């Protein structure tokens, strides 16, 4: 179980304006600004949960992951992960966690991936049987058979990321932190990675905490979302809950034989061309079936489709509402 | 707790660094070959330079010519063990570009991990490069060639002090790496450290060539506990009871440098900032 209580972390950032004279001034008098990366963060995550940790760039997502994985020491607050304080008992703690930083590499650049895996096996002191089983499972699920014999520098980004994820799971961690695991991946690789993470959680009850900007990741992987902005937790709830609260409307696309459809109250015409019309329906005022019957009265309908607003729209609404 | 109980086995993970380093080192055959050639030419040039000294004023020569030749060839052969400028860019990049995040996710002490990694890096290079030079040099005619250690004791203590000197070098380089946590750019520290050590360790000219008075001072410094001791024991330039005193001093500096390095690492990690998000 992960319990985070009132964690704060401040960074000093040196800032100056552009230009030679500014650079010269900064030589003698450097100006620092304090940035509150984390500001009184608290949450609790149960074993086996999959949680999406979202927020705009610079919100404090990665900093949280780094505190949870024992890399950063917070200025204030406490945190207990399976009964340990990460930054105080770092070595014992990291034995039980796996971390993937999407923007960095943990593989040795020049040697085949399998050599890096064997180094990790020795570093984590994974028993031989367990290592072989885990390796076989990871190789099959992530389709790494050929890749692990290739030097890391010769892998494409997507191939490397699959290897990185495998590397973080060799020691069967109970908790997995994924910091943007799908950054820069193509559609096929993304789906492979997502399926794999789901499978890990289902089979091994691995707790997963995921930061991402890809809302499809969130939608397929997590039920719970924690929203962070400017270092503060703004919302913590289920995806459904957020969807309901922040986008209570549906999109209706109608293909018809008539000329024109006059929208009624609660319905707004978005676009209309060649007998295809799109409406946005405010569910607070009008139900979908009422809207359809209203349209049916006016024109003969050939085809009709109803869509929820996309998760991307929900999240951008969310960011907008919280002004982050 | 379990970590302590497991005694020797906890070092298994560090030993693995040797393997991966060695394997990585084997990938660069051309670099190894170029290194061998460079060191051979360098050694030959040095010998010619000292020959000129010797012919100008033989009485002022502080070592025998045979001892000097062995000194220079061993120095070239063991370059990878003793040269402080043999620093690992990987470690600097880890600190300045934020790869430290992954290093700290490992269940290992950061100082120990980097220490072993540096050892592995140097050893794997030395193993690949030293033998061709030593073999070639032993076929050169006297007084320019390599010879066996003056006696068995010298051979034995050469072996012990090579290890100690090597560890002192690694411990010193660790301080250079750790300094990067505080300065953010390794360039300055690196340049100062390298030029100071090169001179005071006897890498440029053997320490016996330094003027009296100054030489005694230099020989107490940690830099004199690096290549200076084993190379001079081998050729009999340091002998008798002096061997124990020098080896003791090496041990002293090793303990001091490691202690300082561990303490600085602990300080640095409390305020570590992962660069680049």
Interface residues (C-beta under 8 A of the other chain):
Chain A: X11 X62 X66 X69 X70 X71 X72 X73 X90 X91 X92 X94 X95 X97 X99 X101 X103 X104 X105 X106 X108 X110 X111 X115 X116 X118 X119 X122 X123 X124 X125 X151
Chain B: X3 X9 X12 X13 X15 X16 X17 X19 X20 X23 X24 X27 X98 X99 X100 X101 X102 X104 X105 X106 X107 X108 X109 X269 X270 X271 X272 X273 X274 X276 X277
